[in-house]
Amino acid sequence: MNVFLWILQALLAAAMLAAGGGKLAQPYEKTAESMAWARSYTAGQVKTIAALEVLAAFGLILPAATGIATVLTPLAAVGVALIMIGAVVTHARRSEWPNVGVNIVLLAVAIVIAWGRFGPYAW
């Protein structure tokens, strides 16, 4: 189960790093062109969401890999779950159903990681 959780952590971290990094790397206007939902938020809000996604990616891997403050790994998973709940609500309001599906899958993965790392498979 530990290996399974590590795989989930790596996949979720990669998804969060790609999502957040992409939004941080390009200007708000370009993000708003490619992601219609971003027009509902200010540039600062979108950049904050992106920064939280990148921080969550690091939090899913680094504490566990280094053995330092390992409680941050399941907390990062909880943070991802909260971000995904917000994403589900945002995309559902806009009737962007494929995005809702992706966000629900990522939410489920984050919940499994938080359950495993807080519970029976903690460090």
C-alpha atoms as an extended CHARMM CRD file, in Angstrom:
* protein
*
       123  EXT
         1         1  MET       CA              0.0000000000        0.0000000000        0.0000000000  PROA      1               0.0000000000
         2         2  ASN       CA              2.9130000000        2.3350000000        0.7030000000  PROA      2               0.0000000000
         3         3  VAL       CA              4.1170000000        1.9640000000       -2.9080000000  PROA      3               0.0000000000
         4         4  PHE       CA              0.5820000000        2.5930000000       -4.1840000000  PROA      4               0.0000000000
         5         5  LEU       CA              0.3490000000        5.7920000000       -2.1190000000  PROA      5               0.0000000000
         6         6  TRP       CA              3.7420000000        6.9330000000       -3.4160000000  PROA      6               0.0000000000
         7         7  ILE       CA              2.5340000000        6.4090000000       -6.9850000000  PROA      7               0.0000000000
         8         8  LEU       CA             -0.6180000000        8.4060000000       -6.2730000000  PROA      8               0.0000000000
         9         9  GLN       CA              1.4370000000       11.1510000000       -4.6230000000  PROA      9               0.0000000000
        10        10  ALA       CA              3.7520000000       11.3600000000       -7.6350000000  PROA      10              0.0000000000
        11        11  LEU       CA              0.8820000000       11.4590000000      -10.1270000000  PROA      11              0.0000000000
        12        12  LEU       CA             -1.0520000000       14.0660000000       -8.1620000000  PROA      12              0.0000000000
        13        13  ALA       CA              2.0830000000       16.1470000000       -7.6370000000  PROA      13              0.0000000000
        14        14  ALA       CA              2.8120000000       16.0380000000      -11.3770000000  PROA      14              0.0000000000
        15        15  ALA       CA             -0.7450000000       17.1260000000      -12.1790000000  PROA      15              0.0000000000
        16        16  MET       CA             -0.6240000000       19.9820000000       -9.6720000000  PROA      16              0.0000000000
        17        17  LEU       CA              2.8170000000       21.1150000000      -10.8220000000  PROA      17              0.0000000000
        18        18  ALA       CA              1.7130000000       21.1120000000      -14.4620000000  PROA      18              0.0000000000
        19        19  ALA       CA             -1.5360000000       22.9490000000      -13.7230000000  PROA      19              0.0000000000
        20        20  GLY       CA             -0.0480000000       25.5160000000      -11.3790000000  PROA      20              0.0000000000
        21        21  GLY       CA              3.2060000000       25.9440000000      -13.2550000000  PROA      21              0.0000000000
        22        22  GLY       CA              1.3790000000       26.5680000000      -16.5020000000  PROA      22              0.0000000000
        23        23  LYS       CA             -0.7370000000       29.2850000000      -14.9520000000  PROA      23              0.0000000000
        24        24  LEU       CA              2.2590000000       30.8850000000      -13.2440000000  PROA      24              0.0000000000
        25        25  ALA       CA              4.4700000000       30.7950000000      -16.3230000000  PROA      25              0.0000000000
        26        26  GLN       CA              2.1700000000       32.7030000000      -18.6400000000  PROA      26              0.0000000000
        27        27  PRO       CA              0.4930000000       36.0840000000      -18.3020000000  PROA      27              0.0000000000
        28        28  TYR       CA             -3.0540000000       36.2510000000      -16.9840000000  PROA      28              0.0000000000
        29        29  GLU       CA             -4.4100000000       37.2810000000      -20.3930000000  PROA      29              0.0000000000
        30        30  LYS       CA             -3.0300000000       34.1470000000      -22.0180000000  PROA      30              0.0000000000
        31        31  THR       CA             -4.3840000000       31.9780000000      -19.2090000000  PROA      31              0.0000000000
        32        32  ALA       CA             -7.8130000000       33.5850000000      -19.6000000000  PROA      32              0.0000000000
        33        33  GLU       CA             -7.7430000000       32.8450000000      -23.3420000000  PROA      33              0.0000000000
        34        34  SER       CA             -7.0640000000       29.1460000000      -22.8590000000  PROA      34              0.0000000000
        35        35  MET       CA             -9.0550000000       28.6640000000      -19.6340000000  PROA      35              0.0000000000
        36        36  ALA       CA            -12.4250000000       30.4070000000      -19.8160000000  PROA      36              0.0000000000
        37        37  TRP       CA            -13.0510000000       30.0350000000      -16.0800000000  PROA      37              0.0000000000
        38        38  ALA       CA            -10.1110000000       32.3560000000      -15.3560000000  PROA      38              0.0000000000
        39        39  ARG       CA            -12.0940000000       35.3280000000      -16.6730000000  PROA      39              0.0000000000
        40        40  SER       CA            -14.3180000000       35.0200000000      -13.5940000000  PROA      40              0.0000000000
        41        41  TYR       CA            -11.3320000000       35.7830000000      -11.3510000000  PROA      41              0.0000000000
        42        42  THR       CA             -8.7460000000       38.5320000000      -11.0830000000  PROA      42              0.0000000000
        43        43  ALA       CA             -5.1690000000       38.0170000000      -12.1710000000  PROA      43              0.0000000000
        44        44  GLY       CA             -4.0970000000       37.9170000000       -8.5250000000  PROA      44              0.0000000000
        45        45  GLN       CA             -6.6290000000       35.2460000000       -7.6620000000  PROA      45              0.0000000000
        46        46  VAL       CA             -5.5720000000       33.0470000000      -10.5830000000  PROA      46              0.0000000000
        47        47  LYS       CA             -1.8910000000       33.4510000000       -9.6810000000  PROA      47              0.0000000000
        48        48  THR       CA             -2.6800000000       32.6010000000       -6.0430000000  PROA      48              0.0000000000
        49        49  ILE       CA             -4.4880000000       29.4300000000       -7.0820000000  PROA      49              0.0000000000
        50        50  ALA       CA             -1.5270000000       28.5410000000       -9.2970000000  PROA      50              0.0000000000
        51        51  ALA       CA              0.9710000000       29.1500000000       -6.4800000000  PROA      51              0.0000000000
        52        52  LEU       CA             -1.0770000000       26.9730000000       -4.1160000000  PROA      52              0.0000000000
        53        53  GLU       CA             -1.1190000000       24.1850000000       -6.7050000000  PROA      53              0.0000000000
        54        54  VAL       CA              2.6710000000       24.3510000000       -7.0720000000  PROA      54              0.0000000000
        55        55  LEU       CA              3.1830000000       24.4090000000       -3.2980000000  PROA      55              0.0000000000
        56        56  ALA       CA              0.8660000000       21.4250000000       -2.9370000000  PROA      56              0.0000000000
        57        57  ALA       CA              2.9110000000       19.5280000000       -5.5280000000  PROA      57              0.0000000000
        58        58  PHE       CA              6.0730000000       20.0930000000       -3.5170000000  PROA      58              0.0000000000
        59        59  GLY       CA              4.2510000000       19.2760000000       -0.2790000000  PROA      59              0.0000000000
        60        60  LEU       CA              3.0830000000       15.9260000000       -1.6240000000  PROA      60              0.0000000000
        61        61  ILE       CA              6.6570000000       14.7960000000       -2.3170000000  PROA      61              0.0000000000
        62        62  LEU       CA              9.3780000000       16.6740000000       -0.4300000000  PROA      62              0.0000000000
        63        63  PRO       CA              8.3900000000       16.1050000000        3.2210000000  PROA      63              0.0000000000
        64        64  ALA       CA              7.8920000000       12.3890000000        2.6210000000  PROA      64              0.0000000000
        65        65  ALA       CA             11.0690000000       12.0440000000        0.5630000000  PROA      65              0.0000000000
        66        66  THR       CA             13.2560000000       13.8770000000        3.0800000000  PROA      66              0.0000000000
        67        67  GLY       CA             11.6000000000       12.5710000000        6.2350000000  PROA      67              0.0000000000
        68        68  ILE       CA             11.3490000000       16.1390000000        7.5280000000  PROA      68              0.0000000000
        69        69  ALA       CA              7.9390000000       17.3070000000        8.7800000000  PROA      69              0.0000000000
        70        70  THR       CA              6.1910000000       14.3550000000        7.1430000000  PROA      70              0.0000000000
        71        71  VAL       CA              2.8200000000       15.5510000000        8.4320000000  PROA      71              0.0000000000
        72        72  LEU       CA              2.9470000000       18.1240000000        5.6490000000  PROA      72              0.0000000000
        73        73  THR       CA              2.3510000000       15.4210000000        3.0110000000  PROA      73              0.0000000000
        74        74  PRO       CA             -1.1990000000       14.5260000000        4.0890000000  PROA      74              0.0000000000
        75        75  LEU       CA             -1.8530000000       18.2070000000        4.8000000000  PROA      75              0.0000000000
        76        76  ALA       CA             -0.8500000000       18.9760000000        1.2110000000  PROA      76              0.0000000000
        77        77  ALA       CA             -3.3020000000       16.2950000000        0.0830000000  PROA      77              0.0000000000
        78        78  VAL       CA             -6.0360000000       17.9940000000        2.1140000000  PROA      78              0.0000000000
        79        79  GLY       CA             -5.0660000000       21.2840000000        0.4870000000  PROA      79              0.0000000000
        80        80  VAL       CA             -5.3820000000       19.7210000000       -2.9650000000  PROA      80              0.0000000000
        81        81  ALA       CA             -8.7860000000       18.3390000000       -1.9810000000  PROA      81              0.0000000000
        82        82  LEU       CA             -9.9330000000       21.8300000000       -1.0030000000  PROA      82              0.0000000000
        83        83  ILE       CA             -8.6190000000       23.2870000000       -4.2610000000  PROA      83              0.0000000000
        84        84  MET       CA            -10.4370000000       20.5560000000       -6.1990000000  PROA      84              0.0000000000
        85        85  ILE       CA            -13.7040000000       21.2200000000       -4.3660000000  PROA      85              0.0000000000
        86        86  GLY       CA            -13.4030000000       24.8470000000       -5.4470000000  PROA      86              0.0000000000
        87        87  ALA       CA            -12.6030000000       23.7470000000       -8.9960000000  PROA      87              0.0000000000
        88        88  VAL       CA            -15.6210000000       21.4110000000       -9.1150000000  PROA      88              0.0000000000
        89        89  VAL       CA            -17.9140000000       24.2320000000       -7.9760000000  PROA      89              0.0000000000
        90        90  THR       CA            -16.3910000000       26.7020000000      -10.4580000000  PROA      90              0.0000000000
        91        91  HSD       CA            -16.6170000000       24.3400000000      -13.4280000000  PROA      91              0.0000000000
        92        92  ALA       CA            -20.0910000000       23.0730000000      -12.4930000000  PROA      92              0.0000000000
        93        93  ARG       CA            -21.4200000000       26.6400000000      -12.3670000000  PROA      93              0.0000000000
        94        94  ARG       CA            -20.0620000000       27.1350000000      -15.8740000000  PROA      94              0.0000000000
        95        95  SER       CA            -21.3720000000       23.7230000000      -17.0800000000  PROA      95              0.0000000000
        96        96  GLU       CA            -17.8430000000       22.6010000000      -17.9590000000  PROA      96              0.0000000000
        97        97  TRP       CA            -18.6130000000       18.9510000000      -17.2740000000  PROA      97              0.0000000000
        98        98  PRO       CA            -15.4010000000       17.3470000000      -18.6080000000  PROA      98              0.0000000000
        99        99  ASN       CA            -13.4160000000       19.5770000000      -16.2440000000  PROA      99              0.0000000000
       100       100  VAL       CA            -15.7150000000       18.6040000000      -13.3690000000  PROA      100             0.0000000000
       101       101  GLY       CA            -14.9460000000       14.9450000000      -14.0450000000  PROA      101             0.0000000000
       102       102  VAL       CA            -11.1940000000       15.5270000000      -13.9980000000  PROA      102             0.0000000000
       103       103  ASN       CA            -11.4660000000       17.5360000000      -10.7850000000  PROA      103             0.0000000000
       104       104  ILE       CA            -13.5130000000       14.7980000000       -9.1010000000  PROA      104             0.0000000000
       105       105  VAL       CA            -10.8640000000       12.2100000000       -9.9970000000  PROA      105             0.0000000000
       106       106  LEU       CA             -8.1070000000       14.4460000000       -8.5900000000  PROA      106             0.0000000000
       107       107  LEU       CA            -10.2410000000       15.0570000000       -5.4930000000  PROA      107             0.0000000000
       108       108  ALA       CA            -10.6280000000       11.3030000000       -4.9690000000  PROA      108             0.0000000000
       109       109  VAL       CA             -6.8750000000       10.7560000000       -5.3290000000  PROA      109             0.0000000000
       110       110  ALA       CA             -6.1640000000       13.5230000000       -2.8030000000  PROA      110             0.0000000000
       111       111  ILE       CA             -8.6370000000       12.0090000000       -0.3360000000  PROA      111             0.0000000000
       112       112  VAL       CA             -7.0340000000        8.5620000000       -0.6490000000  PROA      112             0.0000000000
       113       113  ILE       CA             -3.5870000000       10.0460000000       -0.0270000000  PROA      113             0.0000000000
       114       114  ALA       CA             -4.8000000000       12.0360000000        2.9930000000  PROA      114             0.0000000000
       115       115  TRP       CA             -6.5690000000        8.9630000000        4.4050000000  PROA      115             0.0000000000
       116       116  GLY       CA             -3.5380000000        6.7370000000        3.9050000000  PROA      116             0.0000000000
       117       117  ARG       CA             -0.9090000000        9.1440000000        5.1610000000  PROA      117             0.0000000000
       118       118  PHE       CA             -2.9080000000       10.3530000000        8.1740000000  PROA      118             0.0000000000
       119       119  GLY       CA             -4.1190000000        6.8530000000        8.9510000000  PROA      119             0.0000000000
       120       120  PRO       CA             -2.7910000000        3.3340000000        8.6160000000  PROA      120             0.0000000000
       121       121  TYR       CA              0.0870000000        4.1240000000        6.2570000000  PROA      121             0.0000000000
       122       122  ALA       CA              1.5240000000        7.1860000000        7.9830000000  PROA      122             0.0000000000
       123       123  TRP       CA              5.2550000000        7.6540000000        8.2000000000  PROA      123             0.0000000000
